[in-house]
Amino acid sequence: MVTSGDSDVLKVLADPLRMQIVRLLANEALCTTHLVEETGAKQTNLSNHLKALRDAGLVDTEPCGRFTYYSLRHEAIEALASEFAGLAATAREAAAASRKRSC
């Protein structure tokens, strides 16, 4: 079952720019400068989106001199994917068994 915490994560991921950031961070750790280059978004806007991703537990930070590198927390994505895989399996079983509640 999708919990309220999962719902919060889904709300965070519903933003197209945040989802683009997640896709970029899936490939490698990046700093804000890299993300500005890749997305074309303003640094201030990116910082706000990165904060939302951090607060949702999807992104980790690593200071490196005057820069901060961001990386995707694969465990958080795997947990969400597992939740959806479970829902898909349940729906598949219900469809195969033609389960429906009578009115």
Gaussian input, Z-matrix of N, CA and C with variables (Angstrom, degrees):
# hf/3-21g

backbone

0 1
 N
 C     1     B1
 C     2     B2     1     A1
 N     3     B3     2     A2     1     D1
 C     4     B4     3     A3     2     D2
 C     5     B5     4     A4     3     D3
 N     6     B6     5     A5     4     D4
 C     7     B7     6     A6     5     D5
 C     8     B8     7     A7     6     D6
 N     9     B9     8     A8     7     D7
 C    10    B10     9     A9     8     D8
 C    11    B11    10    A10     9     D9
 N    12    B12    11    A11    10    D10
 C    13    B13    12    A12    11    D11
 C    14    B14    13    A13    12    D12
 N    15    B15    14    A14    13    D13
 C    16    B16    15    A15    14    D14
 C    17    B17    16    A16    15    D15
 N    18    B18    17    A17    16    D16
 C    19    B19    18    A18    17    D17
 C    20    B20    19    A19    18    D18
 N    21    B21    20    A20    19    D19
 C    22    B22    21    A21    20    D20
 C    23    B23    22    A22    21    D21
 N    24    B24    23    A23    22    D22
 C    25    B25    24    A24    23    D23
 C    26    B26    25    A25    24    D24
 N    27    B27    26    A26    25    D25
 C    28    B28    27    A27    26    D26
 C    29    B29    28    A28    27    D27
 N    30    B30    29    A29    28    D28
 C    31    B31    30    A30    29    D29
 C    32    B32    31    A31    30    D30
 N    33    B33    32    A32    31    D31
 C    34    B34    33    A33    32    D32
 C    35    B35    34    A34    33    D33
 N    36    B36    35    A35    34    D34
 C    37    B37    36    A36    35    D35
 C    38    B38    37    A37    36    D36
 N    39    B39    38    A38    37    D37
 C    40    B40    39    A39    38    D38
 C    41    B41    40    A40    39    D39
 N    42    B42    41    A41    40    D40
 C    43    B43    42    A42    41    D41
 C    44    B44    43    A43    42    D42
 N    45    B45    44    A44    43    D43
 C    46    B46    45    A45    44    D44
 C    47    B47    46    A46    45    D45
 N    48    B48    47    A47    46    D46
 C    49    B49    48    A48    47    D47
 C    50    B50    49    A49    48    D48
 N    51    B51    50    A50    49    D49
 C    52    B52    51    A51    50    D50
 C    53    B53    52    A52    51    D51
 N    54    B54    53    A53    52    D52
 C    55    B55    54    A54    53    D53
 C    56    B56    55    A55    54    D54
 N    57    B57    56    A56    55    D55
 C    58    B58    57    A57    56    D56
 C    59    B59    58    A58    57    D57
 N    60    B60    59    A59    58    D58
 C    61    B61    60    A60    59    D59
 C    62    B62    61    A61    60    D60
 N    63    B63    62    A62    61    D61
 C    64    B64    63    A63    62    D62
 C    65    B65    64    A64    63    D63
 N    66    B66    65    A65    64    D64
 C    67    B67    66    A66    65    D65
 C    68    B68    67    A67    66    D66
 N    69    B69    68    A68    67    D67
 C    70    B70    69    A69    68    D68
 C    71    B71    70    A70    69    D69
 N    72    B72    71    A71    70    D70
 C    73    B73    72    A72    71    D71
 C    74    B74    73    A73    72    D72
 N    75    B75    74    A74    73    D73
 C    76    B76    75    A75    74    D74
 C    77    B77    76    A76    75    D75
 N    78    B78    77    A77    76    D76
 C    79    B79    78    A78    77    D77
 C    80    B80    79    A79    78    D78
 N    81    B81    80    A80    79    D79
 C    82    B82    81    A81    80    D80
 C    83    B83    82    A82    81    D81
 N    84    B84    83    A83    82    D82
 C    85    B85    84    A84    83    D83
 C    86    B86    85    A85    84    D84
 N    87    B87    86    A86    85    D85
 C    88    B88    87    A87    86    D86
 C    89    B89    88    A88    87    D87
 N    90    B90    89    A89    88    D88
 C    91    B91    90    A90    89    D89
 C    92    B92    91    A91    90    D90
 N    93    B93    92    A92    91    D91
 C    94    B94    93    A93    92    D92
 C    95    B95    94    A94    93    D93
 N    96    B96    95    A95    94    D94
 C    97    B97    96    A96    95    D95
 C    98    B98    97    A97    96    D96
 N    99    B99    98    A98    97    D97
 C   100   B100    99    A99    98    D98
 C   101   B101   100   A100    99    D99
 N   102   B102   101   A101   100   D100
 C   103   B103   102   A102   101   D101
 C   104   B104   103   A103   102   D102
 N   105   B105   104   A104   103   D103
 C   106   B106   105   A105   104   D104
 C   107   B107   106   A106   105   D105
 N   108   B108   107   A107   106   D106
 C   109   B109   108   A108   107   D107
 C   110   B110   109   A109   108   D108
 N   111   B111   110   A110   109   D109
 C   112   B112   111   A111   110   D110
 C   113   B113   112   A112   111   D111
 N   114   B114   113   A113   112   D112
 C   115   B115   114   A114   113   D113
 C   116   B116   115   A115   114   D114
 N   117   B117   116   A116   115   D115
 C   118   B118   117   A117   116   D116
 C   119   B119   118   A118   117   D117
 N   120   B120   119   A119   118   D118
 C   121   B121   120   A120   119   D119
 C   122   B122   121   A121   120   D120
 N   123   B123   122   A122   121   D121
 C   124   B124   123   A123   122   D122
 C   125   B125   124   A124   123   D123
 N   126   B126   125   A125   124   D124
 C   127   B127   126   A126   125   D125
 C   128   B128   127   A127   126   D126
 N   129   B129   128   A128   127   D127
 C   130   B130   129   A129   128   D128
 C   131   B131   130   A130   129   D129
 N   132   B132   131   A131   130   D130
 C   133   B133   132   A132   131   D131
 C   134   B134   133   A133   132   D132
 N   135   B135   134   A134   133   D133
 C   136   B136   135   A135   134   D134
 C   137   B137   136   A136   135   D135
 N   138   B138   137   A137   136   D136
 C   139   B139   138   A138   137   D137
 C   140   B140   139   A139   138   D138
 N   141   B141   140   A140   139   D139
 C   142   B142   141   A141   140   D140
 C   143   B143   142   A142   141   D141
 N   144   B144   143   A143   142   D142
 C   145   B145   144   A144   143   D143
 C   146   B146   145   A145   144   D144
 N   147   B147   146   A146   145   D145
 C   148   B148   147   A147   146   D146
 C   149   B149   148   A148   147   D147
 N   150   B150   149   A149   148   D148
 C   151   B151   150   A150   149   D149
 C   152   B152   151   A151   150   D150
 N   153   B153   152   A152   151   D151
 C   154   B154   153   A153   152   D152
 C   155   B155   154   A154   153   D153
 N   156   B156   155   A155   154   D154
 C   157   B157   156   A156   155   D155
 C   158   B158   157   A157   156   D156
 N   159   B159   158   A158   157   D157
 C   160   B160   159   A159   158   D158
 C   161   B161   160   A160   159   D159
 N   162   B162   161   A161   160   D160
 C   163   B163   162   A162   161   D161
 C   164   B164   163   A163   162   D162
 N   165   B165   164   A164   163   D163
 C   166   B166   165   A165   164   D164
 C   167   B167   166   A166   165   D165
 N   168   B168   167   A167   166   D166
 C   169   B169   168   A168   167   D167
 C   170   B170   169   A169   168   D168
 N   171   B171   170   A170   169   D169
 C   172   B172   171   A171   170   D170
 C   173   B173   172   A172   171   D171
 N   174   B174   173   A173   172   D172
 C   175   B175   174   A174   173   D173
 C   176   B176   175   A175   174   D174
 N   177   B177   176   A176   175   D175
 C   178   B178   177   A177   176   D176
 C   179   B179   178   A178   177   D177
 N   180   B180   179   A179   178   D178
 C   181   B181   180   A180   179   D179
 C   182   B182   181   A181   180   D180
 N   183   B183   182   A182   181   D181
 C   184   B184   183   A183   182   D182
 C   185   B185   184   A184   183   D183
 N   186   B186   185   A185   184   D184
 C   187   B187   186   A186   185   D185
 C   188   B188   187   A187   186   D186
 N   189   B189   188   A188   187   D187
 C   190   B190   189   A189   188   D188
 C   191   B191   190   A190   189   D189
 N   192   B192   191   A191   190   D190
 C   193   B193   192   A192   191   D191
 C   194   B194   193   A193   192   D192
 N   195   B195   194   A194   193   D193
 C   196   B196   195   A195   194   D194
 C   197   B197   196   A196   195   D195
 N   198   B198   197   A197   196   D196
 C   199   B199   198   A198   197   D197
 C   200   B200   199   A199   198   D198
 N   201   B201   200   A200   199   D199
 C   202   B202   201   A201   200   D200
 C   203   B203   202   A202   201   D201
 N   204   B204   203   A203   202   D202
 C   205   B205   204   A204   203   D203
 C   206   B206   205   A205   204   D204
 N   207   B207   206   A206   205   D205
 C   208   B208   207   A207   206   D206
 C   209   B209   208   A208   207   D207
 N   210   B210   209   A209   208   D208
 C   211   B211   210   A210   209   D209
 C   212   B212   211   A211   210   D210
 N   213   B213   212   A212   211   D211
 C   214   B214   213   A213   212   D212
 C   215   B215   214   A214   213   D213
 N   216   B216   215   A215   214   D214
 C   217   B217   216   A216   215   D215
 C   218   B218   217   A217   216   D216
 N   219   B219   218   A218   217   D217
 C   220   B220   219   A219   218   D218
 C   221   B221   220   A220   219   D219
 N   222   B222   221   A221   220   D220
 C   223   B223   222   A222   221   D221
 C   224   B224   223   A223   222   D222
 N   225   B225   224   A224   223   D223
 C   226   B226   225   A225   224   D224
 C   227   B227   226   A226   225   D225
 N   228   B228   227   A227   226   D226
 C   229   B229   228   A228   227   D227
 C   230   B230   229   A229   228   D228
 N   231   B231   230   A230   229   D229
 C   232   B232   231   A231   230   D230
 C   233   B233   232   A232   231   D231
 N   234   B234   233   A233   232   D232
 C   235   B235   234   A234   233   D233
 C   236   B236   235   A235   234   D234
 N   237   B237   236   A236   235   D235
 C   238   B238   237   A237   236   D236
 C   239   B239   238   A238   237   D237
 N   240   B240   239   A239   238   D238
 C   241   B241   240   A240   239   D239
 C   242   B242   241   A241   240   D240
 N   243   B243   242   A242   241   D241
 C   244   B244   243   A243   242   D242
 C   245   B245   244   A244   243   D243
 N   246   B246   245   A245   244   D244
 C   247   B247   246   A246   245   D245
 C   248   B248   247   A247   246   D246
 N   249   B249   248   A248   247   D247
 C   250   B250   249   A249   248   D248
 C   251   B251   250   A250   249   D249
 N   252   B252   251   A251   250   D250
 C   253   B253   252   A252   251   D251
 C   254   B254   253   A253   252   D252
 N   255   B255   254   A254   253   D253
 C   256   B256   255   A255   254   D254
 C   257   B257   256   A256   255   D255
 N   258   B258   257   A257   256   D256
 C   259   B259   258   A258   257   D257
 C   260   B260   259   A259   258   D258
 N   261   B261   260   A260   259   D259
 C   262   B262   261   A261   260   D260
 C   263   B263   262   A262   261   D261
 N   264   B264   263   A263   262   D262
 C   265   B265   264   A264   263   D263
 C   266   B266   265   A265   264   D264
 N   267   B267   266   A266   265   D265
 C   268   B268   267   A267   266   D266
 C   269   B269   268   A268   267   D267
 N   270   B270   269   A269   268   D268
 C   271   B271   270   A270   269   D269
 C   272   B272   271   A271   270   D270
 N   273   B273   272   A272   271   D271
 C   274   B274   273   A273   272   D272
 C   275   B275   274   A274   273   D273
 N   276   B276   275   A275   274   D274
 C   277   B277   276   A276   275   D275
 C   278   B278   277   A277   276   D276
 N   279   B279   278   A278   277   D277
 C   280   B280   279   A279   278   D278
 C   281   B281   280   A280   279   D279
 N   282   B282   281   A281   280   D280
 C   283   B283   282   A282   281   D281
 C   284   B284   283   A283   282   D282
 N   285   B285   284   A284   283   D283
 C   286   B286   285   A285   284   D284
 C   287   B287   286   A286   285   D285
 N   288   B288   287   A287   286   D286
 C   289   B289   288   A288   287   D287
 C   290   B290   289   A289   288   D288
 N   291   B291   290   A290   289   D289
 C   292   B292   291   A291   290   D290
 C   293   B293   292   A292   291   D291
 N   294   B294   293   A293   292   D292
 C   295   B295   294   A294   293   D293
 C   296   B296   295   A295   294   D294
 N   297   B297   296   A296   295   D295
 C   298   B298   297   A297   296   D296
 C   299   B299   298   A298   297   D297
 N   300   B300   299   A299   298   D298
 C   301   B301   300   A300   299   D299
 C   302   B302   301   A301   300   D300
 N   303   B303   302   A302   301   D301
 C   304   B304   303   A303   302   D302
 C   305   B305   304   A304   303   D303
 N   306   B306   305   A305   304   D304
 C   307   B307   306   A306   305   D305
 C   308   B308   307   A307   306   D306

   B1=1.4512
   B2=1.5305
   B3=1.3091
   B4=1.4543
   B5=1.5188
   B6=1.3220
   B7=1.4594
   B8=1.5215
   B9=1.3344
   B10=1.4632
   B11=1.5199
   B12=1.3370
   B13=1.4641
   B14=1.5145
   B15=1.3359
   B16=1.4620
   B17=1.5276
   B18=1.3294
   B19=1.4617
   B20=1.5192
   B21=1.3288
   B22=1.4637
   B23=1.5251
   B24=1.3224
   B25=1.4670
   B26=1.5252
   B27=1.3125
   B28=1.4646
   B29=1.5232
   B30=1.3296
   B31=1.4664
   B32=1.5212
   B33=1.3232
   B34=1.4629
   B35=1.5267
   B36=1.3160
   B37=1.4671
   B38=1.5267
   B39=1.3301
   B40=1.4633
   B41=1.5296
   B42=1.3214
   B43=1.4627
   B44=1.5323
   B45=1.3299
   B46=1.4735
   B47=1.5337
   B48=1.3168
   B49=1.4620
   B50=1.5193
   B51=1.3211
   B52=1.4668
   B53=1.5222
   B54=1.3128
   B55=1.4684
   B56=1.5216
   B57=1.3325
   B58=1.4603
   B59=1.5336
   B60=1.3262
   B61=1.4657
   B62=1.5237
   B63=1.3308
   B64=1.4678
   B65=1.5237
   B66=1.3170
   B67=1.4705
   B68=1.5300
   B69=1.3169
   B70=1.4651
   B71=1.5254
   B72=1.3303
   B73=1.4631
   B74=1.5249
   B75=1.3163
   B76=1.4665
   B77=1.5276
   B78=1.3148
   B79=1.4659
   B80=1.5174
   B81=1.3389
   B82=1.4665
   B83=1.5246
   B84=1.3208
   B85=1.4540
   B86=1.5239
   B87=1.3272
   B88=1.4601
   B89=1.5222
   B90=1.3196
   B91=1.4609
   B92=1.5306
   B93=1.3176
   B94=1.4622
   B95=1.5240
   B96=1.3255
   B97=1.4660
   B98=1.5260
   B99=1.3303
   B100=1.4706
   B101=1.5244
   B102=1.3327
   B103=1.4665
   B104=1.5277
   B105=1.3385
   B106=1.4623
   B107=1.5262
   B108=1.3342
   B109=1.4665
   B110=1.5305
   B111=1.3161
   B112=1.4736
   B113=1.5294
   B114=1.3304
   B115=1.4652
   B116=1.5216
   B117=1.3375
   B118=1.4643
   B119=1.5150
   B120=1.3147
   B121=1.4674
   B122=1.5185
   B123=1.3080
   B124=1.4660
   B125=1.5176
   B126=1.3276
   B127=1.4688
   B128=1.5239
   B129=1.3316
   B130=1.4662
   B131=1.5221
   B132=1.3171
   B133=1.4602
   B134=1.5302
   B135=1.3326
   B136=1.4651
   B137=1.5257
   B138=1.3175
   B139=1.4667
   B140=1.5242
   B141=1.3233
   B142=1.4696
   B143=1.5233
   B144=1.3172
   B145=1.4643
   B146=1.5324
   B147=1.3183
   B148=1.4631
   B149=1.5220
   B150=1.3226
   B151=1.4616
   B152=1.5272
   B153=1.3224
   B154=1.4716
   B155=1.5278
   B156=1.3250
   B157=1.4665
   B158=1.5322
   B159=1.3328
   B160=1.4743
   B161=1.5193
   B162=1.3393
   B163=1.4690
   B164=1.5302
   B165=1.3345
   B166=1.4660
   B167=1.5229
   B168=1.3312
   B169=1.4620
   B170=1.5114
   B171=1.3330
   B172=1.4605
   B173=1.5213
   B174=1.3306
   B175=1.4520
   B176=1.5284
   B177=1.3217
   B178=1.4660
   B179=1.5169
   B180=1.3320
   B181=1.4592
   B182=1.5230
   B183=1.3325
   B184=1.4607
   B185=1.5241
   B186=1.3453
   B187=1.4603
   B188=1.5239
   B189=1.3238
   B190=1.4637
   B191=1.5269
   B192=1.3425
   B193=1.4608
   B194=1.5150
   B195=1.3161
   B196=1.4596
   B197=1.5311
   B198=1.3105
   B199=1.4636
   B200=1.5200
   B201=1.3136
   B202=1.4549
   B203=1.5167
   B204=1.3094
   B205=1.4668
   B206=1.5214
   B207=1.3145
   B208=1.4589
   B209=1.5193
   B210=1.3208
   B211=1.4606
   B212=1.5231
   B213=1.3070
   B214=1.4578
   B215=1.5220
   B216=1.3203
   B217=1.4620
   B218=1.5326
   B219=1.3257
   B220=1.4706
   B221=1.5214
   B222=1.3308
   B223=1.4723
   B224=1.5291
   B225=1.3193
   B226=1.4682
   B227=1.5223
   B228=1.3272
   B229=1.4653
   B230=1.5275
   B231=1.3330
   B232=1.4670
   B233=1.5212
   B234=1.3266
   B235=1.4699
   B236=1.5185
   B237=1.3155
   B238=1.4617
   B239=1.5291
   B240=1.3293
   B241=1.4679
   B242=1.5246
   B243=1.3153
   B244=1.4597
   B245=1.5310
   B246=1.3227
   B247=1.4650
   B248=1.5265
   B249=1.3288
   B250=1.4630
   B251=1.5248
   B252=1.3193
   B253=1.4606
   B254=1.5208
   B255=1.3335
   B256=1.4628
   B257=1.5229
   B258=1.3241
   B259=1.4654
   B260=1.5302
   B261=1.3255
   B262=1.4663
   B263=1.5266
   B264=1.3260
   B265=1.4674
   B266=1.5242
   B267=1.3117
   B268=1.4630
   B269=1.5240
   B270=1.3379
   B271=1.4641
   B272=1.5229
   B273=1.3357
   B274=1.4646
   B275=1.5240
   B276=1.3388
   B277=1.4725
   B278=1.5184
   B279=1.3228
   B280=1.4687
   B281=1.5177
   B282=1.3349
   B283=1.4651
   B284=1.5251
   B285=1.3390
   B286=1.4689
   B287=1.5346
   B288=1.3191
   B289=1.4591
   B290=1.5274
   B291=1.3196
   B292=1.4650
   B293=1.5396
   B294=1.3245
   B295=1.4665
   B296=1.5115
   B297=1.3276
   B298=1.4680
   B299=1.5035
   B300=1.3003
   B301=1.4581
   B302=1.5264
   B303=1.3085
   B304=1.4648
   B305=1.5243
   B306=1.3202
   B307=1.4731
   B308=1.5084
   A1=109.04
   A2=117.52
   A3=121.83
   A4=108.15
   A5=116.25
   A6=121.34
   A7=110.46
   A8=115.86
   A9=119.06
   A10=110.82
   A11=117.16
   A12=120.40
   A13=111.35
   A14=116.17
   A15=120.53
   A16=110.32
   A17=116.72
   A18=120.52
   A19=110.52
   A20=116.76
   A21=120.37
   A22=110.38
   A23=116.84
   A24=120.90
   A25=109.40
   A26=117.53
   A27=120.53
   A28=111.09
   A29=117.06
   A30=120.32
   A31=110.58
   A32=116.82
   A33=121.03
   A34=109.63
   A35=117.51
   A36=121.67
   A37=113.01
   A38=117.34
   A39=120.59
   A40=112.37
   A41=117.18
   A42=120.43
   A43=109.40
   A44=117.81
   A45=120.38
   A46=113.80
   A47=118.52
   A48=120.05
   A49=110.66
   A50=117.59
   A51=120.02
   A52=110.39
   A53=116.78
   A54=119.41
   A55=110.51
   A56=117.45
   A57=120.92
   A58=110.04
   A59=116.47
   A60=120.69
   A61=110.12
   A62=116.72
   A63=121.08
   A64=110.02
   A65=117.18
   A66=120.28
   A67=111.42
   A68=116.35
   A69=119.91
   A70=111.15
   A71=116.43
   A72=120.24
   A73=112.36
   A74=117.37
   A75=119.98
   A76=110.22
   A77=116.54
   A78=121.38
   A79=113.67
   A80=117.10
   A81=120.42
   A82=110.01
   A83=115.92
   A84=121.54
   A85=108.36
   A86=115.99
   A87=121.14
   A88=110.65
   A89=116.29
   A90=120.31
   A91=108.13
   A92=116.12
   A93=120.67
   A94=111.53
   A95=116.92
   A96=120.73
   A97=110.68
   A98=116.52
   A99=119.99
   A100=110.66
   A101=115.99
   A102=120.10
   A103=111.40
   A104=117.80
   A105=121.00
   A106=109.49
   A107=116.37
   A108=121.04
   A109=111.52
   A110=116.38
   A111=121.20
   A112=113.09
   A113=117.18
   A114=120.46
   A115=113.78
   A116=116.49
   A117=119.68
   A118=112.83
   A119=117.60
   A120=121.40
   A121=110.07
   A122=115.94
   A123=120.69
   A124=109.65
   A125=115.81
   A126=121.97
   A127=111.44
   A128=117.60
   A129=121.22
   A130=110.82
   A131=115.81
   A132=120.95
   A133=110.44
   A134=116.29
   A135=120.47
   A136=111.33
   A137=116.80
   A138=120.29
   A139=111.30
   A140=116.48
   A141=120.00
   A142=111.36
   A143=116.56
   A144=120.21
   A145=110.93
   A146=117.30
   A147=120.21
   A148=111.47
   A149=117.04
   A150=120.33
   A151=110.16
   A152=116.80
   A153=120.31
   A154=110.63
   A155=116.95
   A156=120.99
   A157=111.38
   A158=116.82
   A159=120.50
   A160=110.69
   A161=116.20
   A162=120.59
   A163=111.87
   A164=116.59
   A165=121.39
   A166=111.91
   A167=117.11
   A168=120.67
   A169=114.37
   A170=116.97
   A171=120.75
   A172=113.76
   A173=116.46
   A174=121.20
   A175=109.94
   A176=115.63
   A177=122.73
   A178=108.95
   A179=115.61
   A180=120.56
   A181=110.05
   A182=114.68
   A183=121.03
   A184=108.08
   A185=116.64
   A186=118.65
   A187=110.60
   A188=115.50
   A189=121.39
   A190=106.93
   A191=115.76
   A192=119.86
   A193=110.12
   A194=116.39
   A195=118.92
   A196=112.59
   A197=116.42
   A198=121.87
   A199=110.24
   A200=115.26
   A201=122.05
   A202=107.10
   A203=115.30
   A204=120.27
   A205=109.11
   A206=115.04
   A207=122.45
   A208=108.46
   A209=115.47
   A210=120.24
   A211=108.98
   A212=114.65
   A213=121.30
   A214=109.86
   A215=117.33
   A216=122.02
   A217=107.23
   A218=115.06
   A219=119.67
   A220=111.94
   A221=117.94
   A222=120.47
   A223=110.78
   A224=116.73
   A225=120.57
   A226=110.73
   A227=116.32
   A228=120.65
   A229=110.06
   A230=116.82
   A231=120.66
   A232=111.44
   A233=118.10
   A234=121.46
   A235=110.34
   A236=116.67
   A237=120.93
   A238=110.64
   A239=116.04
   A240=120.32
   A241=111.01
   A242=116.89
   A243=121.25
   A244=110.81
   A245=115.49
   A246=120.35
   A247=110.73
   A248=116.13
   A249=119.91
   A250=111.87
   A251=118.35
   A252=121.26
   A253=110.13
   A254=116.59
   A255=120.62
   A256=112.12
   A257=116.07
   A258=119.91
   A259=110.97
   A260=117.00
   A261=120.95
   A262=110.45
   A263=117.42
   A264=120.83
   A265=110.59
   A266=117.19
   A267=120.94
   A268=110.36
   A269=116.80
   A270=120.83
   A271=111.28
   A272=116.86
   A273=121.43
   A274=110.27
   A275=115.75
   A276=120.53
   A277=111.26
   A278=117.01
   A279=121.05
   A280=110.65
   A281=116.92
   A282=120.91
   A283=111.09
   A284=116.74
   A285=120.89
   A286=110.90
   A287=115.73
   A288=120.08
   A289=111.91
   A290=116.89
   A291=122.16
   A292=111.54
   A293=114.80
   A294=119.69
   A295=109.88
   A296=114.48
   A297=120.33
   A298=107.99
   A299=114.35
   A300=121.23
   A301=108.41
   A302=115.50
   A303=118.14
   A304=109.70
   A305=113.64
   A306=119.78
   A307=110.74
   D1=136.54
   D2=178.39
   D3=-73.83
   D4=122.80
   D5=-177.87
   D6=-88.32
   D7=171.59
   D8=179.58
   D9=-63.11
   D10=-33.48
   D11=175.57
   D12=-62.98
   D13=-41.13
   D14=176.77
   D15=-64.32
   D16=-37.31
   D17=178.62
   D18=-62.69
   D19=-39.67
   D20=177.19
   D21=-62.62
   D22=-41.68
   D23=178.98
   D24=-64.72
   D25=-40.69
   D26=179.32
   D27=-63.84
   D28=-38.22
   D29=176.76
   D30=-62.85
   D31=-40.91
   D32=178.79
   D33=-64.13
   D34=-43.60
   D35=-177.53
   D36=-75.31
   D37=-12.72
   D38=-179.28
   D39=-70.04
   D40=-19.64
   D41=179.18
   D42=-76.15
   D43=128.01
   D44=-176.98
   D45=-59.63
   D46=-39.62
   D47=-179.94
   D48=-68.07
   D49=-40.14
   D50=177.75
   D51=-63.44
   D52=-40.49
   D53=178.59
   D54=-65.47
   D55=-36.44
   D56=176.25
   D57=-63.78
   D58=-41.90
   D59=177.77
   D60=-60.85
   D61=-44.65
   D62=179.65
   D63=-60.06
   D64=-43.99
   D65=179.11
   D66=-61.81
   D67=-41.40
   D68=178.92
   D69=-66.11
   D70=-42.06
   D71=-178.34
   D72=-72.83
   D73=-16.96
   D74=175.99
   D75=-66.36
   D76=-27.27
   D77=-177.80
   D78=-87.64
   D79=-33.67
   D80=-176.99
   D81=-170.07
   D82=158.02
   D83=173.14
   D84=-72.22
   D85=136.37
   D86=-177.56
   D87=-134.65
   D88=153.05
   D89=173.34
   D90=-97.43
   D91=172.81
   D92=-177.86
   D93=-58.73
   D94=-38.02
   D95=179.00
   D96=-58.23
   D97=-44.60
   D98=178.01
   D99=-63.06
   D100=-42.49
   D101=-177.47
   D102=-66.71
   D103=-35.14
   D104=175.05
   D105=-61.92
   D106=-45.58
   D107=179.58
   D108=-62.27
   D109=-42.93
   D110=-175.48
   D111=-73.89
   D112=-37.17
   D113=-173.36
   D114=-99.98
   D115=-25.68
   D116=-175.04
   D117=79.91
   D118=2.40
   D119=179.26
   D120=-79.41
   D121=158.66
   D122=177.17
   D123=-74.47
   D124=149.92
   D125=-176.85
   D126=-57.73
   D127=-41.75
   D128=-179.58
   D129=-62.72
   D130=-43.32
   D131=178.97
   D132=-63.23
   D133=-44.37
   D134=178.85
   D135=-61.86
   D136=-41.40
   D137=179.53
   D138=-59.51
   D139=-40.77
   D140=178.11
   D141=-64.78
   D142=-41.98
   D143=179.29
   D144=-68.32
   D145=-39.16
   D146=177.94
   D147=-64.98
   D148=-35.51
   D149=176.36
   D150=-63.45
   D151=-43.04
   D152=178.21
   D153=-61.77
   D154=-41.46
   D155=178.62
   D156=-66.37
   D157=-39.09
   D158=176.47
   D159=-65.27
   D160=-46.24
   D161=-179.18
   D162=-61.34
   D163=-30.71
   D164=178.36
   D165=-81.06
   D166=-5.29
   D167=178.89
   D168=81.06
   D169=18.35
   D170=-177.07
   D171=-94.81
   D172=-19.08
   D173=-173.59
   D174=-131.88
   D175=140.00
   D176=172.59
   D177=-107.36
   D178=158.11
   D179=177.57
   D180=-120.79
   D181=151.51
   D182=176.43
   D183=-141.51
   D184=112.52
   D185=178.02
   D186=-66.28
   D187=141.18
   D188=179.00
   D189=-146.02
   D190=91.88
   D191=-175.48
   D192=65.37
   D193=-127.63
   D194=179.34
   D195=-89.83
   D196=2.90
   D197=-179.95
   D198=-107.71
   D199=160.39
   D200=172.22
   D201=-123.52
   D202=126.51
   D203=176.99
   D204=-94.66
   D205=141.58
   D206=179.32
   D207=-113.15
   D208=138.40
   D209=177.20
   D210=-136.00
   D211=150.40
   D212=-179.74
   D213=-77.82
   D214=133.87
   D215=175.60
   D216=-84.57
   D217=95.87
   D218=-175.99
   D219=-59.08
   D220=-29.38
   D221=-179.84
   D222=-62.41
   D223=-39.01
   D224=-179.72
   D225=-67.08
   D226=-41.91
   D227=179.03
   D228=-67.44
   D229=-41.02
   D230=178.60
   D231=-63.17
   D232=-39.21
   D233=178.68
   D234=-63.96
   D235=-42.72
   D236=178.67
   D237=-65.98
   D238=-42.82
   D239=178.33
   D240=-62.99
   D241=-39.04
   D242=179.02
   D243=-63.65
   D244=-40.65
   D245=177.68
   D246=-60.36
   D247=-45.78
   D248=179.44
   D249=-69.09
   D250=-35.37
   D251=176.84
   D252=-62.66
   D253=-39.86
   D254=176.97
   D255=-64.03
   D256=-41.86
   D257=177.42
   D258=-63.98
   D259=-41.09
   D260=179.44
   D261=-64.34
   D262=-41.10
   D263=179.64
   D264=-64.58
   D265=-41.63
   D266=178.72
   D267=-64.30
   D268=-43.20
   D269=179.31
   D270=-65.15
   D271=-37.81
   D272=178.30
   D273=-62.93
   D274=-44.71
   D275=178.91
   D276=-63.75
   D277=-41.90
   D278=179.77
   D279=-63.74
   D280=-41.29
   D281=179.18
   D282=-66.36
   D283=-42.34
   D284=-178.77
   D285=-65.20
   D286=-34.02
   D287=-179.70
   D288=-90.58
   D289=0.96
   D290=-177.02
   D291=49.61
   D292=42.15
   D293=179.42
   D294=-74.38
   D295=130.97
   D296=169.74
   D297=-155.83
   D298=143.88
   D299=-178.39
   D300=-79.93
   D301=134.60
   D302=178.69
   D303=-76.53
   D304=151.33
   D305=-178.89
   D306=-85.76

